[in-house]
Structures are given as structure tokens and as C-alpha cells.
Amino acid sequence: MNKSQQMPNQGEITVLVHGIWMQGFMMAVMAKRLKALGFPTVTFSYDFLTNTPAENAQDLYRRIGELGAKRVNLVGHSLGGIIILNLLSQYPTLEIGKIVLLGSPVKGSHIARRVHQNRVLRPLLGRSAGTGGLLRGAPDYESKTPLGIITGSGRMGILALLYSAGTDSDGVVRGSESFLDNATDRICLPYSHSSMIFSKKCAEHVANFLKRSRFGS
């Protein structure tokens, strides 16, 4: 298994795209919970150090084609959400069922800019900081595919100890950084940036959106 789990399916598949400094296996808890709620999943892994978000979006496009599924949903955490928006920008005719973004700084990341200013820490961002990435934000969302946004309000985490993202944040991403005018629905949950992908309640909200295009039950 190179880029992702090898799990083709002819029905409906939800692809989970992890955030920066992670790999696909870190989405395993959410994958298990979504499967229990009726949504078979695969996880997609990418290299943020050597590839740009646009290049990782091209790999994601190829992976979606390999799945051979009749319907594909996309769930992206943090940088994963930016990669999803790069995917939709590059392949506007690609048919996607529903999309959920979790703590994704689609408008650019204040914390990433602070890290980028530090010559010692800058290499940690790899090539995720360039065009269509963490510094300036993702491409505009112009698709009509239902898209839900989950943000967090739990301001904990290692980066929060180094740089403050402010009170309206999940400790890493500000609420305003995740805002899209044409999102279908939006909800804020009491979790930090990283803990939301391990939350049972967060998985339930994702499943609700995949079912109804709304986060409410």
C-alpha cells in the first residue's frame, strides 16, 4: 500500500484526507466510526514535504479513479481540506457526492505564516505553504457539491504553546480562516484541531452531513 488503502468498491466510498504532519492511518478512528454509521471509507496519504497541494490533488484524483466507486464523498482535515479544494479547482467536472472539511484553513493560516517566518521551523511546512496552500489559502470553492465545514473551539495543542491563534480558534486554525461563503452548512464543536478527528460526536456530525447535507440529526 503506497498512497492509500487498497479497497476498491463499486458502491459509495468516503475518502478521508489527513492533515499536515500526519499520515492516513491517523484517520483510522474516524474511518472505523464512519463505517459503523454506514459509510465505508478509505484513507488517502500524501507527502506534504515534497509535493505541493496541487500535486497532491492530482494524486488524489488518480486514487479516486482507481476506486471505481459509483459515488465518492470527501472528508478532509486541516491541510487535507485544502488539497480537496485544489482537486475541485483542477478537475471541475469531477463528480463528488458530498464534502466535509474539518479545521481547514482554506483562507490561509496565521499559524503557518508565523512558522514560515521562523527560518528554523520553516522546513516543517515542506511544500504545503506555496500557491494554493497554507500561506495564501486554497482556490475558491465554485462547485455546487454540498460542502459542510466543521470548526473547533478547544484551544489546545503543541503549536498553541508556541503561537496563539486567538480565542476564535481550535488552537491552530481560526474560525475566520475556515469560512466559505457558499458552504452548505457549518458547525463549531468543542474540540481542538487534532482531537476532532478522534471524536465520536464529530464523526456523527460528518455522517449526518453525508446523509442529509446538514449537520443536524
C-alpha positions as CSV (number, residue, x, y, z in Angstrom):
1,M,0.0,0.0,0.0
2,N,1.7,3.2,-1.2
3,K,-0.6,6.2,-1.2
4,S,-3.7,4.8,0.5
5,Q,-5.6,1.7,1.5
6,Q,-6.3,-0.6,-1.4
7,M,-10.0,-1.1,-1.1
8,P,-11.9,-0.6,-4.4
9,N,-15.7,-0.7,-4.2
10,Q,-18.4,-0.3,-6.8
11,G,-20.8,1.4,-4.4
12,E,-20.3,4.5,-2.2
13,I,-16.9,5.3,-0.7
14,T,-15.9,8.1,1.6
15,V,-12.2,9.1,1.2
16,L,-10.5,10.6,4.2
17,V,-7.7,13.0,3.6
18,H,-5.4,13.7,6.6
19,G,-3.8,17.0,7.7
20,I,-0.2,18.2,7.8
21,W,2.3,16.2,9.9
22,M,0.1,13.2,9.7
23,Q,-0.4,10.0,7.6
24,G,-3.6,8.3,6.5
25,F,-3.5,5.8,9.4
26,M,-4.2,8.7,11.8
27,M,-7.7,8.9,10.3
28,A,-8.4,5.3,11.3
29,V,-10.6,6.1,14.3
30,M,-12.8,8.3,12.2
31,A,-12.8,5.7,9.4
32,K,-14.0,3.0,11.8
33,R,-16.7,5.2,13.2
34,L,-18.0,6.2,9.8
35,K,-18.1,2.6,8.7
36,A,-20.2,1.7,11.7
37,L,-22.6,4.5,10.7
38,G,-23.0,3.1,7.2
39,F,-20.1,4.8,5.3
40,P,-17.3,2.6,4.0
41,T,-14.1,4.5,3.9
42,V,-10.6,4.6,2.5
43,T,-7.8,6.8,3.7
44,F,-5.6,8.8,1.3
45,S,-2.0,9.5,2.3
46,Y,0.2,12.2,0.7
47,D,3.6,13.8,1.1
48,F,3.4,17.4,2.1
49,L,7.1,17.8,2.3
50,T,8.0,17.2,-1.3
51,N,4.6,17.8,-3.1
52,T,2.5,21.0,-3.3
53,P,-1.2,20.8,-2.5
54,A,-1.9,21.0,-6.3
55,E,0.4,17.9,-6.9
56,N,-1.2,16.0,-4.0
57,A,-4.6,16.9,-5.5
58,Q,-3.5,15.2,-8.8
59,D,-2.6,12.1,-6.8
60,L,-6.0,12.2,-5.1
61,Y,-7.7,12.4,-8.5
62,R,-5.8,9.3,-9.6
63,R,-6.8,7.5,-6.4
64,I,-10.5,8.3,-6.8
65,G,-10.3,6.9,-10.4
66,E,-8.8,3.7,-9.1
67,L,-11.6,3.1,-6.6
68,G,-14.2,2.7,-9.4
69,A,-16.9,3.7,-7.0
70,K,-20.3,5.0,-8.2
71,R,-20.3,7.7,-5.6
72,V,-17.3,9.3,-3.8
73,N,-17.5,11.6,-0.7
74,L,-14.5,13.5,0.5
75,V,-13.6,14.4,4.1
76,G,-10.5,16.5,4.7
77,H,-8.9,17.5,7.9
78,S,-6.7,20.7,8.0
79,L,-4.4,20.7,5.0
80,G,-6.4,17.8,3.6
81,G,-9.3,20.2,3.1
82,I,-7.0,22.5,1.1
83,I,-6.0,19.6,-1.1
84,I,-9.7,18.8,-1.7
85,L,-10.3,22.3,-2.9
86,N,-7.3,22.1,-5.2
87,L,-8.7,18.9,-6.6
88,L,-12.1,20.6,-7.4
89,S,-10.3,23.6,-8.9
90,Q,-8.2,21.4,-11.2
91,Y,-11.0,19.0,-12.1
92,P,-14.2,21.0,-12.1
93,T,-16.2,18.3,-13.9
94,L,-15.3,15.6,-11.3
95,E,-18.5,14.2,-9.8
96,I,-18.3,14.1,-5.9
97,G,-21.2,13.2,-3.7
98,K,-20.6,15.4,-0.6
99,I,-17.6,17.1,1.1
100,V,-16.8,17.8,4.7
101,L,-13.9,20.0,5.8
102,L,-12.6,19.7,9.4
103,G,-10.5,22.6,10.7
104,S,-9.2,23.5,7.2
105,P,-7.6,27.0,6.9
106,V,-9.0,27.5,3.4
107,K,-8.3,31.2,3.6
108,G,-4.7,30.7,4.7
109,S,-3.2,30.0,8.1
110,H,-1.9,32.6,10.5
111,I,0.0,29.9,12.4
112,A,1.6,28.7,9.1
113,R,2.7,32.2,8.4
114,R,4.3,32.5,11.8
115,V,6.1,29.2,11.3
116,H,7.2,30.2,7.9
117,Q,8.8,33.4,9.3
118,N,11.0,31.3,11.5
119,R,13.9,30.0,9.5
120,V,14.4,27.1,11.9
121,L,10.8,25.9,11.7
122,R,10.1,26.8,8.1
123,P,11.2,23.4,6.7
124,L,8.4,21.8,8.7
125,L,5.9,23.2,6.3
126,G,7.5,21.5,3.3
127,R,5.9,22.5,0.1
128,S,2.5,22.9,1.6
129,A,3.0,26.6,2.0
130,G,3.1,27.7,-1.6
131,T,0.4,28.6,-4.1
132,G,-3.0,27.1,-3.2
133,G,-1.6,26.2,0.2
134,L,-1.3,27.2,3.8
135,L,0.0,30.7,3.4
136,R,-2.4,32.2,0.9
137,G,-5.2,29.7,1.1
138,A,-6.9,27.3,-1.2
139,P,-8.5,28.0,-4.6
140,D,-12.1,29.4,-4.4
141,Y,-14.9,26.9,-4.0
142,E,-17.1,27.2,-7.0
143,S,-18.7,23.7,-7.1
144,K,-22.3,23.0,-6.4
145,T,-21.4,19.9,-4.5
146,P,-22.8,20.1,-0.9
147,L,-20.0,21.1,1.4
148,G,-20.0,21.2,5.2
149,I,-17.5,22.9,7.5
150,I,-16.6,21.8,11.0
151,T,-14.5,24.0,13.2
152,G,-13.3,23.6,16.7
153,S,-13.2,25.7,19.8
154,G,-10.8,23.7,22.0
155,R,-7.7,25.8,22.1
156,M,-5.1,23.1,23.0
157,G,-2.1,21.7,21.2
158,I,1.7,22.0,20.8
159,L,1.5,24.8,18.3
160,A,-0.8,26.7,20.6
161,L,2.1,26.8,23.1
162,L,4.4,28.5,20.5
163,Y,1.9,30.8,18.7
164,S,-1.5,31.9,19.6
165,A,-4.2,31.5,17.0
166,G,-6.6,33.7,19.1
167,T,-9.8,33.0,21.0
168,D,-11.9,32.2,17.9
169,S,-9.9,29.1,17.0
170,D,-9.3,25.4,17.6
171,G,-5.8,26.2,18.9
172,V,-4.3,26.2,15.4
173,V,-6.9,27.4,12.9
174,R,-9.1,30.4,13.3
175,G,-12.8,30.2,12.6
176,S,-12.5,33.0,10.0
177,E,-9.7,31.1,8.2
178,S,-12.1,28.2,7.6
179,F,-15.0,30.3,6.3
180,L,-16.5,29.8,2.8
181,D,-19.4,31.9,1.7
182,N,-21.1,29.2,-0.3
183,A,-20.7,26.3,2.2
184,T,-23.9,24.4,2.6
185,D,-23.7,24.1,6.4
186,R,-21.3,24.9,9.2
187,I,-20.9,23.8,12.8
188,C,-18.4,24.5,15.7
189,L,-17.6,21.7,18.1
190,P,-15.8,21.9,21.5
191,Y,-12.6,20.1,20.2
192,S,-9.1,21.1,19.5
193,H,-7.6,21.0,16.0
194,S,-6.2,17.5,16.3
195,S,-8.7,15.9,18.7
196,M,-11.7,16.5,16.4
197,I,-10.6,13.5,14.2
198,F,-10.8,11.2,17.2
199,S,-14.2,12.5,18.4
200,K,-17.2,10.2,18.3
201,K,-19.5,13.3,18.1
202,C,-17.5,14.8,15.3
203,A,-17.8,11.5,13.3
204,E,-21.6,11.5,13.9
205,H,-21.9,15.0,12.5
206,V,-19.8,14.0,9.5
207,A,-22.2,11.1,8.9
208,N,-25.2,13.3,9.3
209,F,-23.9,15.6,6.6
210,L,-23.1,12.8,4.3
211,K,-26.7,11.6,4.7
212,R,-28.6,14.8,4.6
213,S,-26.3,17.7,3.6
214,R,-26.9,19.1,7.1
215,F,-25.1,18.6,10.4
216,G,-28.2,18.4,12.5
217,S,-29.6,14.9,13.2
